[in-house]
Each structure stands twice: as structure tokens, then as C-alpha cells.
Amino acid sequence: MGAASALLAEASWRNLGHALTPRHLVVQTGAVVRTREVLERAGVIGWVVHQSFFQRRRGLCHLTATTAAGSEQVVVPDVPLEVAVRLARRATPGMLEDVLA
């Protein structure tokens, strides 16, 4: 069971990804079943950064883009904290300036 878990974890890690286009945030996750979520950048109404104990030790976080449409959130999992902040700032220019000042 340990080897299978390690292989599944590696496959999941390899399929993580995100992209920012001029109009959209694109997030891909999954090991066995891959999913791709696309959110229009204009639809983002806020950001949430969550870190578990283990993520904090590794400098990772889950970045959640909140929206009033669809499932109301798109999660970018296990991204380095600096990358999460940079992604959020680029996706919604000006939204975080008061918070990060």
C-alpha cells in the first residue's frame, strides 16, 4: 500500500498546475481523474490563503479565488506562498494593495 500511495502522490503532484491568461485563471489538479477549472479574472471578488501545519513547514498554501458564480471558488492547491501572492496580484491588480501595504 505504501508504494501505491507514493505513486499516486507523485502523479497528483505532476498534474498540479495553474496559468493566468489575459482574461482567465486556469487551474489543473488530479491524479486519477484530472480536472481543469477556468475562472474569468473579472469574476474574482476575493482571495483566501490557507495553510495547514504541514504546508506552513514547506512554505506552501492553498490559494482560493472566490467568486459569486458557479461553485463560488477555484482552489490553486499546494503553491508556494510567494507564488500565490504574486498570482493573486497579477490576476486582480489593485485588489490586494491595501492588505499587503
N, CA, C and O atoms as a printed pandas DataFrame, in Angstrom:
     atom_number atom_name residue_name chain_id  residue_number  x_coord  y_coord  z_coord
0              1         N          MET        A               1    0.827   -1.189    0.000
1              2        CA          MET        A               1    0.000    0.000    0.000
2              3         C          MET        A               1    0.871    1.253    0.000
3              4         O          MET        A               1    0.487    2.257   -0.600
4              5         N          GLY        A               2    2.013    1.227    0.642
5              6        CA          GLY        A               2    2.885    2.394    0.712
6              7         C          GLY        A               2    3.419    2.805   -0.648
7              8         O          GLY        A               2    3.482    3.998   -0.946
8              9         N          ALA        A               3    3.804    1.845   -1.482
9             10        CA          ALA        A               3    4.327    2.160   -2.815
10            11         C          ALA        A               3    3.231    2.728   -3.705
11            12         O          ALA        A               3    3.474    3.655   -4.477
12            13         N          ALA        A               4    2.030    2.176   -3.601
13            14        CA          ALA        A               4    0.906    2.682   -4.398
14            15         C          ALA        A               4    0.563    4.114   -3.994
15            16         O          ALA        A               4    0.277    4.955   -4.846
16            17         N          SER        A               5    0.594    4.381   -2.707
17            18        CA          SER        A               5    0.317    5.741   -2.224
18            19         C          SER        A               5    1.363    6.717   -2.731
19            20         O          SER        A               5    1.035    7.837   -3.121
20            21         N          ALA        A               6    2.617    6.296   -2.727
21            22        CA          ALA        A               6    3.693    7.164   -3.210
22            23         C          ALA        A               6    3.535    7.444   -4.702
23            24         O          ALA        A               6    3.744    8.575   -5.141
24            25         N          LEU        A               7    3.171    6.435   -5.480
25            26        CA          LEU        A               7    2.962    6.631   -6.915
26            27         C          LEU        A               7    1.773    7.541   -7.192
27            28         O          LEU        A               7    1.827    8.382   -8.089
28            29         N          LEU        A               8    0.709    7.379   -6.431
29            30        CA          LEU        A               8   -0.466    8.229   -6.585
30            31         C          LEU        A               8   -0.154    9.673   -6.205
31            32         O          LEU        A               8   -0.597   10.606   -6.874
32            33         N          ALA        A               9    0.610    9.854   -5.130
33            34        CA          ALA        A               9    1.004   11.202   -4.703
34            35         C          ALA        A               9    1.871   11.876   -5.764
35            36         O          ALA        A               9    1.708   13.067   -6.032
36            37         N          GLU        A              10    2.791   11.123   -6.368
37            38        CA          GLU        A              10    3.643   11.696   -7.407
38            39         C          GLU        A              10    2.821   12.075   -8.637
39            40         O          GLU        A              10    3.048   13.130   -9.228
40            41         N          ALA        A              11    1.871   11.226   -9.027
41            42        CA          ALA        A              11    1.022   11.534  -10.178
42            43         C          ALA        A              11    0.185   12.779   -9.912
43            44         O          ALA        A              11    0.002   13.613  -10.799
44            45         N          SER        A              12   -0.317   12.899   -8.696
45            46        CA          SER        A              12   -1.094   14.078   -8.325
46            47         C          SER        A              12   -0.241   15.334   -8.394
47            48         O          SER        A              12   -0.683   16.364   -8.903
48            49         N          TRP        A              13    0.979   15.249   -7.884
49            50        CA          TRP        A              13    1.901   16.388   -7.902
50            51         C          TRP        A              13    2.234   16.801   -9.336
51            52         O          TRP        A              13    2.281   17.991   -9.646
52            53         N          ARG        A              14    2.462   15.833  -10.195
53            54        CA          ARG        A              14    2.814   16.127  -11.592
54            55         C          ARG        A              14    1.672   16.805  -12.351
55            56         O          ARG        A              14    1.912   17.534  -13.313
56            57         N          ASN        A              15    0.437   16.568  -11.922
57            58        CA          ASN        A              15   -0.715   17.147  -12.615
58            59         C          ASN        A              15   -1.174   18.479  -12.034
59            60         O          ASN        A              15   -2.134   19.070  -12.528
60            61         N          LEU        A              16   -0.497   18.959  -10.988
61            62        CA          LEU        A              16   -0.840   20.277  -10.455
62            63         C          LEU        A              16   -0.366   21.336  -11.424
63            64         O          LEU        A              16    0.695   21.203  -12.034
64            65         N          GLY        A              17   -1.144   22.377  -11.566
65            66        CA          GLY        A              17   -0.697   23.466  -12.415
66            67         C          GLY        A              17   -1.700   24.591  -12.441
67            68         O          GLY        A              17   -2.887   24.399  -12.176
68            69         N          HIS        A              18   -1.206   25.764  -12.766
69            70        CA          HIS        A              18   -2.087   26.918  -12.924
70            71         C          HIS        A              18   -1.507   27.815  -14.000
71            72         O          HIS        A              18   -0.310   27.783  -14.287
72            73         N          ALA        A              19   -2.381   28.614  -14.587
73            74        CA          ALA        A              19   -1.963   29.567  -15.612
74            75         C          ALA        A              19   -2.854   30.789  -15.512
75            76         O          ALA        A              19   -4.001   30.719  -15.071
76            77         N          LEU        A              20   -2.300   31.890  -15.926
77            78        CA          LEU        A              20   -3.036   33.135  -15.950
78            79         C          LEU        A              20   -2.990   33.672  -17.374
79            80         O          LEU        A              20   -1.921   34.013  -17.880
80            81         N          THR        A              21   -4.141   33.745  -18.012
81            82        CA          THR        A              21   -4.226   34.306  -19.356
82            83         C          THR        A              21   -4.693   35.750  -19.207
83            84         O          THR        A              21   -5.014   36.175  -18.097
84            85         N          PRO        A              22   -4.739   36.500  -20.276
85            86        CA          PRO        A              22   -5.219   37.882  -20.147
86            87         C          PRO        A              22   -6.625   37.994  -19.555
87            88         O          PRO        A              22   -6.948   39.012  -18.942
88            89         N          ARG        A              23   -7.471   36.967  -19.724
89            90        CA          ARG        A              23   -8.846   37.045  -19.218
90            91         C          ARG        A              23   -9.218   35.970  -18.200
91            92         O          ARG        A              23  -10.268   36.074  -17.567
92            93         N          HIS        A              24   -8.381   34.931  -18.022
93            94        CA          HIS        A              24   -8.798   33.787  -17.201
94            95         C          HIS        A              24   -7.710   33.282  -16.251
95            96         O          HIS        A              24   -6.514   33.430  -16.505
96            97         N          LEU        A              25   -8.167   32.680  -15.150
97            98        CA          LEU        A              25   -7.323   31.893  -14.248
98            99         C          LEU        A              25   -7.661   30.438  -14.552
99           100         O          LEU        A              25   -8.830   30.052  -14.530
100          101         N          VAL        A              26   -6.643   29.630  -14.836
101          102        CA          VAL        A              26   -6.838   28.221  -15.176
102          103         C          VAL        A              26   -6.098   27.374  -14.143
103          104         O          VAL        A              26   -4.919   27.605  -13.875
104          105         N          VAL        A              27   -6.799   26.383  -13.560
105          106        CA          VAL        A              27   -6.207   25.519  -12.533
106          107         C          VAL        A              27   -6.448   24.068  -12.911
107          108         O          VAL        A              27   -7.567   23.690  -13.258
108          109         N          GLN        A              28   -5.388   23.244  -12.844
109          110        CA          GLN        A              28   -5.495   21.812  -13.132
110          111         C          GLN        A              28   -5.046   21.018  -11.916
111          112         O          GLN        A              28   -4.020   21.331  -11.313
112          113         N          THR        A              29   -5.807   19.995  -11.556
113          114        CA          THR        A              29   -5.470   19.121  -10.428
114          115         C          THR        A              29   -5.850   17.684  -10.776
115          116         O          THR        A              29   -6.461   17.424  -11.813
116          117         N          GLY        A              30   -5.481   16.760   -9.898
117          118        CA          GLY        A              30   -5.929   15.381  -10.018
118          119         C          GLY        A              30   -4.843   14.405  -10.373
119          120         O          GLY        A              30   -3.888   14.741  -11.073
120          121         N          ALA        A              31   -4.997   13.186   -9.882
121          122        CA          ALA        A              31   -4.059   12.113  -10.189
122          123         C          ALA        A              31   -4.730   11.092  -11.103
123          124         O          ALA        A              31   -4.242   10.821  -12.200
124          125         N          VAL        A              32   -5.822   10.539  -10.659
125          126        CA          VAL        A              32   -6.540    9.541  -11.440
126          127         C          VAL        A              32   -7.520   10.237  -12.385
127          128         O          VAL        A              32   -7.583    9.932  -13.576
128          129         N          VAL        A              33   -8.274   11.168  -11.833
129          130        CA          VAL        A              33   -9.218   11.965  -12.616
130          131         C          VAL        A              33   -8.695   13.394  -12.626
131          132         O          VAL        A              33   -8.660   14.051  -11.586
132          133         N          ARG        A              34   -8.294   13.871  -13.780
133          134        CA          ARG        A              34   -7.770   15.233  -13.896
134          135         C          ARG        A              34   -8.923   16.192  -14.129
135          136         O          ARG        A              34   -9.845   15.913  -14.895
136          137         N          THR        A              35   -8.850   17.320  -13.454
137          138        CA          THR        A              35   -9.862   18.355  -13.650
138          139         C          THR        A              35   -9.173   19.659  -14.012
139          140         O          THR        A              35   -8.048   19.925  -13.588
140          141         N          ARG        A              36   -9.852   20.451  -14.787
141          142        CA          ARG        A              36   -9.353   21.769  -15.151
142          143         C          ARG        A              36  -10.493   22.753  -14.940
143          144         O          ARG        A              36  -11.575   22.600  -15.506
144          145         N          GLU        A              37  -10.238   23.765  -14.118
145          146        CA          GLU        A              37  -11.232   24.797  -13.859
146          147         C          GLU        A              37  -10.742   26.102  -14.463
147          148         O          GLU        A              37   -9.555   26.425  -14.399
148          149         N          VAL        A              38  -11.666   26.842  -15.048
149          150        CA          VAL        A              38  -11.349   28.112  -15.669
150          151         C          VAL        A              38  -12.283   29.158  -15.071
151          152         O          VAL        A              38  -13.499   28.972  -15.034
152          153         N          LEU        A              39  -11.704   30.248  -14.607
153          154        CA          LEU        A              39  -12.471   31.327  -14.000
154          155         C          LEU        A              39  -12.085   32.641  -14.664
155          156         O          LEU        A              39  -10.902   32.952  -14.803
156          157         N          GLU        A              40  -13.081   33.403  -15.071
157          158        CA          GLU        A              40  -12.809   34.704  -15.645
158          159         C          GLU        A              40  -12.241   35.614  -14.563
159          160         O          GLU        A              40  -12.811   35.716  -13.477
160          161         N          ARG        A              41  -11.129   36.271  -14.851
161          162        CA          ARG        A              41  -10.462   37.124  -13.868
162          163         C          ARG        A              41  -11.384   38.227  -13.364
163          164         O          ARG        A              41  -11.310   38.605  -12.195
164          165         N          ALA        A              42  -12.250   38.748  -14.228
165          166        CA          ALA        A              42  -13.183   39.804  -13.826
166          167         C          ALA        A              42  -14.198   39.300  -12.796
167          168         O          ALA        A              42  -14.817   40.105  -12.101
168          169         N          GLY        A              43  -14.378   37.980  -12.688
169          170        CA          GLY        A              43  -15.320   37.406  -11.743
170          171         C          GLY        A              43  -14.766   37.170  -10.355
171          172         O          GLY        A              43  -15.515   36.774   -9.463
172          173         N          VAL        A              44  -13.473   37.399  -10.139
173          174        CA          VAL        A              44  -12.862   37.178   -8.828
174          175         C          VAL        A              44  -13.254   38.330   -7.904
175          176         O          VAL        A              44  -13.005   39.495   -8.214
176          177         N          ILE        A              45  -13.871   37.995   -6.765
177          178        CA          ILE        A              45  -14.279   39.031   -5.814
178          179         C          ILE        A              45  -13.428   39.015   -4.538
179          180         O          ILE        A              45  -13.575   39.892   -3.687
180          181         N          GLY        A              46  -12.545   38.028   -4.402
181          182        CA          GLY        A              46  -11.678   37.975   -3.233
182          183         C          GLY        A              46  -10.743   36.784   -3.292
183          184         O          GLY        A              46  -10.865   35.911   -4.151
184          185         N          TRP        A              47   -9.798   36.771   -2.346
185          186        CA          TRP        A              47   -8.794   35.707   -2.268
186          187         C          TRP        A              47   -8.705   35.204   -0.834
187          188         O          TRP        A              47   -8.844   35.975    0.116
188          189         N          VAL        A              48   -8.470   33.901   -0.688
189          190        CA          VAL        A              48   -8.255   33.286    0.621
190          191         C          VAL        A              48   -6.983   32.449    0.531
191          192         O          VAL        A              48   -6.820   31.656   -0.396
192          193         N          VAL        A              49   -6.077   32.632    1.503
193          194        CA          VAL        A              49   -4.865   31.821    1.600
194          195         C          VAL        A              49   -5.024   30.925    2.814
195          196         O          VAL        A              49   -5.259   31.407    3.922
196          197         N          HIS        A              50   -4.895   29.628    2.608
197          198        CA          HIS        A              50   -4.997   28.675    3.721
198          199         C          HIS        A              50   -3.729   27.831    3.768
199          200         O          HIS        A              50   -3.255   27.339    2.744
200          201         N          GLN        A              51   -3.187   27.674    4.977
201          202        CA          GLN        A              51   -2.013   26.821    5.172
202          203         C          GLN        A              51   -2.267   25.858    6.312
203          204         O          GLN        A              51   -2.616   26.269    7.418
204          205         N          SER        A              52   -2.090   24.578    6.041
205          206        CA          SER        A              52   -2.124   23.581    7.110
206          207         C          SER        A              52   -0.770   23.623    7.826
207          208         O          SER        A              52    0.156   24.300    7.380
208          209         N          PHE        A              53   -0.671   22.916    8.906
209          210        CA          PHE        A              53    0.585   22.844    9.650
210          211         C          PHE        A              53    1.721   22.361    8.747
211          212         O          PHE        A              53    2.812   22.932    8.749
212          213         N          PHE        A              54    1.454   21.310    7.982
213          214        CA          PHE        A              54    2.492   20.733    7.123
214          215         C          PHE        A              54    2.811   21.638    5.934
215          216         O          PHE        A              54    3.968   21.737    5.523
216          217         N          GLN        A              55    1.809   22.289    5.388
217          218        CA          GLN        A              55    2.067   23.234    4.302
218          219         C          GLN        A              55    2.933   24.397    4.786
219          220         O          GLN        A              55    3.855   24.825    4.092
220          221         N          ARG        A              56    2.632   24.897    5.969
221          222        CA          ARG        A              56    3.399   26.013    6.531
222          223         C          ARG        A              56    4.872   25.640    6.673
223          224         O          ARG        A              56    5.750   26.453    6.385
224          225         N          ARG        A              57    5.140   24.430    7.108
225          226        CA          ARG        A              57    6.527   23.969    7.260
226          227         C          ARG        A              57    7.256   23.886    5.920
227          228         O          ARG        A              57    8.479   24.021    5.866
228          229         N          ARG        A              58    6.499   23.662    4.828
229          230        CA          ARG        A              58    7.096   23.541    3.494
230          231         C          ARG        A              58    7.000   24.837    2.688
231          232         O          ARG        A              58    7.502   24.899    1.565
232          233         N          GLY        A              59    6.360   25.877    3.246
233          234        CA          GLY        A              59    6.210   27.145    2.539
234          235         C          GLY        A              59    5.145   27.115    1.458
235          236         O          GLY        A              59    5.184   27.905    0.514
236          237         N          LEU        A              60    4.185   26.193    1.598
237          238        CA          LEU        A              60    3.117   26.041    0.606
238          239         C          LEU        A              60    1.788   26.534    1.164
239          240         O          LEU        A              60    1.650   26.737    2.370
240          241         N          CYS        A              61    0.816   26.724    0.282
241          242        CA          CYS        A              61   -0.525   27.104    0.706
242          243         C          CYS        A              61   -1.525   26.717   -0.361
243          244         O          CYS        A              61   -1.156   26.378   -1.486
244          245         N          HIS        A              62   -2.794   26.770    0.003
245          246        CA          HIS        A              62   -3.890   26.681   -0.960
246          247         C          HIS        A              62   -4.358   28.109   -1.194
247          248         O          HIS        A              62   -4.675   28.817   -0.238
248          249         N          LEU        A              63   -4.405   28.541   -2.438
249          250        CA          LEU        A              63   -4.920   29.860   -2.785
250          251         C          LEU        A              63   -6.301   29.668   -3.386
251          252         O          LEU        A              63   -6.467   28.941   -4.365
252          253         N          THR        A              64   -7.292   30.325   -2.793
253          254        CA          THR        A              64   -8.662   30.197   -3.264
254          255         C          THR        A              64   -9.140   31.520   -3.832
255          256         O          THR        A              64   -9.135   32.543   -3.148
256          257         N          ALA        A              65   -9.553   31.490   -5.087
257          258        CA          ALA        A              65  -10.181   32.647   -5.715
258          259         C          ALA        A              65  -11.675   32.515   -5.467
259          260         O          ALA        A              65  -12.287   31.529   -5.877
260          261         N          THR        A              66  -12.272   33.507   -4.793
261          262        CA          THR        A              66  -13.703   33.459   -4.533
262          263         C          THR        A              66  -14.443   34.231   -5.616
263          264         O          THR        A              66  -13.948   35.224   -6.150
264          265         N          THR        A              67  -15.637   33.750   -5.923
265          266        CA          THR        A              67  -16.457   34.347   -6.976
266          267         C          THR        A              67  -17.922   34.143   -6.620
267          268         O          THR        A              67  -18.258   33.281   -5.808
268          269         N          ALA        A              68  -18.772   34.922   -7.216
269          270        CA          ALA        A              68  -20.207   34.777   -6.970
270          271         C          ALA        A              68  -20.852   33.814   -7.965
271          272         O          ALA        A              68  -22.057   33.572   -7.896
272          273         N          ALA        A              69  -20.071   33.268   -8.879
273          274        CA          ALA        A              69  -20.618   32.409   -9.937
274          275         C          ALA        A              69  -20.211   30.954   -9.734
275          276         O          ALA        A              69  -19.250   30.660   -9.024
276          277         N          GLY        A              70  -20.936   30.071  -10.350
277          278        CA          GLY        A              70  -20.574   28.652  -10.370
278          279         C          GLY        A              70  -20.424   28.052   -8.985
279          280         O          GLY        A              70  -21.306   28.188   -8.138
280          281         N          SER        A              71  -19.299   27.386   -8.763
281          282        CA          SER        A              71  -19.066   26.723   -7.475
282          283         C          SER        A              71  -18.601   27.713   -6.414
283          284         O          SER        A              71  -18.349   27.314   -5.277
284          285         N          GLU        A              72  -18.483   28.985   -6.756
285          286        CA          GLU        A              72  -18.126   30.087   -5.868
286          287         C          GLU        A              72  -16.678   30.087   -5.423
287          288         O          GLU        A              72  -16.288   30.928   -4.613
288          289         N          GLN        A              73  -15.874   29.171   -5.926
289          290        CA          GLN        A              73  -14.449   29.186   -5.598
290          291         C          GLN        A              73  -13.657   28.311   -6.566
291          292         O          GLN        A              73  -14.153   27.317   -7.096
292          293         N          VAL        A              74  -12.417   28.718   -6.771
293          294        CA          VAL        A              74  -11.466   27.922   -7.533
294          295         C          VAL        A              74  -10.211   27.857   -6.684
295          296         O          VAL        A              74   -9.666   28.895   -6.308
296          297         N          VAL        A              75   -9.741   26.651   -6.374
297          298        CA          VAL        A              75   -8.612   26.463   -5.472
298          299         C          VAL        A              75   -7.361   26.092   -6.266
299          300         O          VAL        A              75   -7.367   25.165   -7.075
300          301         N          VAL        A              76   -6.289   26.843   -6.011
301          302        CA          VAL        A              76   -4.966   26.523   -6.545
302          303         C          VAL        A              76   -4.236   25.820   -5.407
303          304         O          VAL        A              76   -3.786   26.493   -4.479
304          305         N          PRO        A              77   -4.099   24.490   -5.438
305          306        CA          PRO        A              77   -3.545   23.761   -4.292
306          307         C          PRO        A              77   -2.015   23.723   -4.277
307          308         O          PRO        A              77   -1.355   23.726   -5.316
308          309         N          ASP        A              78   -1.488   23.688   -3.067
309          310        CA          ASP        A              78   -0.061   23.446   -2.818
310          311         C          ASP        A              78    0.870   24.294   -3.679
311          312         O          ASP        A              78    1.744   23.775   -4.373
312          313         N          VAL        A              79    0.671   25.581   -3.621
313          314        CA          VAL        A              79    1.507   26.522   -4.353
314          315         C          VAL        A              79    2.391   27.254   -3.330
315          316         O          VAL        A              79    1.927   27.543   -2.227
316          317         N          PRO        A              80    3.644   27.558   -3.668
317          318        CA          PRO        A              80    4.479   28.333   -2.742
318          319         C          PRO        A              80    3.806   29.665   -2.403
319          320         O          PRO        A              80    3.195   30.288   -3.271
320          321         N          LEU        A              81    3.915   30.096   -1.163
321          322        CA          LEU        A              81    3.231   31.294   -0.688
322          323         C          LEU        A              81    3.570   32.520   -1.546
323          324         O          LEU        A              81    2.679   33.299   -1.883
324          325         N          GLU        A              82    4.848   32.698   -1.901
325          326        CA          GLU        A              82    5.241   33.859   -2.706
326          327         C          GLU        A              82    4.569   33.818   -4.075
327          328         O          GLU        A              82    4.155   34.852   -4.599
328          329         N          VAL        A              83    4.464   32.636   -4.645
329          330        CA          VAL        A              83    3.825   32.472   -5.954
330          331         C          VAL        A              83    2.333   32.777   -5.837
331          332         O          VAL        A              83    1.756   33.393   -6.734
332          333         N          ALA        A              84    1.708   32.354   -4.748
333          334        CA          ALA        A              84    0.288   32.615   -4.538
334          335         C          ALA        A              84    0.009   34.118   -4.483
335          336         O          ALA        A              84   -0.933   34.603   -5.109
336          337         N          VAL        A              85    0.824   34.841   -3.738
337          338        CA          VAL        A              85    0.643   36.297   -3.631
338          339         C          VAL        A              85    0.869   36.963   -4.982
339          340         O          VAL        A              85    0.102   37.842   -5.375
340          341         N          ARG        A              86    1.895   36.561   -5.680
341          342        CA          ARG        A              86    2.183   37.127   -6.999
342          343         C          ARG        A              86    1.049   36.833   -7.985
343          344         O          ARG        A              86    0.657   37.706   -8.759
344          345         N          LEU        A              87    0.525   35.610   -7.959
345          346        CA          LEU        A              87   -0.572   35.225   -8.840
346          347         C          LEU        A              87   -1.819   36.061   -8.548
347          348         O          LEU        A              87   -2.459   36.566   -9.470
348          349         N          ALA        A              88   -2.159   36.205   -7.281
349          350        CA          ALA        A              88   -3.344   36.985   -6.908
350          351         C          ALA        A              88   -3.190   38.452   -7.314
351          352         O          ALA        A              88   -4.142   39.059   -7.804
352          353         N          ARG        A              89   -2.018   39.019   -7.119
353          354        CA          ARG        A              89   -1.783   40.418   -7.504
354          355         C          ARG        A              89   -1.887   40.609   -9.011
355          356         O          ARG        A              89   -2.446   41.603   -9.475
356          357         N          ARG        A              90   -1.351   39.659   -9.780
357          358        CA          ARG        A              90   -1.408   39.767  -11.247
358          359         C          ARG        A              90   -2.822   39.536  -11.769
359          360         O          ARG        A              90   -3.235   40.172  -12.738
360          361         N          ALA        A              91   -3.562   38.635  -11.137
361          362        CA          ALA        A              91   -4.904   38.306  -11.608
362          363         C          ALA        A              91   -5.894   39.436  -11.345
363          364         O          ALA        A              91   -6.799   39.674  -12.144
364          365         N          THR        A              92   -5.719   40.127  -10.229
365          366        CA          THR        A              92   -6.644   41.206   -9.860
366          367         C          THR        A              92   -5.836   42.420   -9.407
367          368         O          THR        A              92   -5.755   42.695   -8.210
368          369         N          PRO        A              93   -5.240   43.145  -10.345
369          370        CA          PRO        A              93   -4.408   44.289   -9.988
370          371         C          PRO        A              93   -5.170   45.301   -9.120
371          372         O          PRO        A              93   -6.309   45.667   -9.412
372          373         N          GLY        A              94   -4.503   45.736   -8.049
373          374        CA          GLY        A              94   -5.064   46.731   -7.151
374          375         C          GLY        A              94   -5.903   46.163   -6.013
375          376         O          GLY        A              94   -6.090   46.849   -5.008
376          377         N          MET        A              95   -6.417   44.940   -6.126
377          378        CA          MET        A              95   -7.290   44.383   -5.090
378          379         C          MET        A              95   -6.566   44.170   -3.765
379          380         O          MET        A              95   -7.161   44.361   -2.705
380          381         N          LEU        A              96   -5.308   43.783   -3.805
381          382        CA          LEU        A              96   -4.579   43.421   -2.576
382          383         C          LEU        A              96   -3.682   44.545   -2.053
383          384         O          LEU        A              96   -3.023   44.367   -1.029
384          385         N          GLU        A              97   -3.642   45.656   -2.704
385          386        CA          GLU        A              97   -2.674   46.697   -2.326
386          387         C          GLU        A              97   -2.869   47.193   -0.895
387          388         O          GLU        A              97   -1.882   47.406   -0.190
388          389         N          ASP        A              98   -4.118   47.385   -0.442
389          390        CA          ASP        A              98   -4.354   47.847    0.922
390          391         C          ASP        A              98   -3.965   46.789    1.953
391          392         O          ASP        A              98   -3.506   47.118    3.046
392          393         N          VAL        A              99   -4.149   45.531    1.603
393          394        CA          VAL        A              99   -3.853   44.417    2.526
394          395         C          VAL        A              99   -2.355   44.189    2.639
395          396         O          VAL        A              99   -1.851   43.947    3.736
396          397         N          LEU        A             100   -1.640   44.262    1.534
397          398        CA          LEU        A             100   -0.213   43.950    1.527
398          399         C          LEU        A             100    0.682   45.168    1.751
399          400         O          LEU        A             100    1.905   45.033    1.772
400          401         N          ALA        A             101    0.104   46.335    1.915
401          402        CA          ALA        A             101    0.904   47.561    2.100
402          403         C          ALA        A             101    1.586   47.595    3.441
403          404         O          ALA        A             101    2.293   48.555    3.749
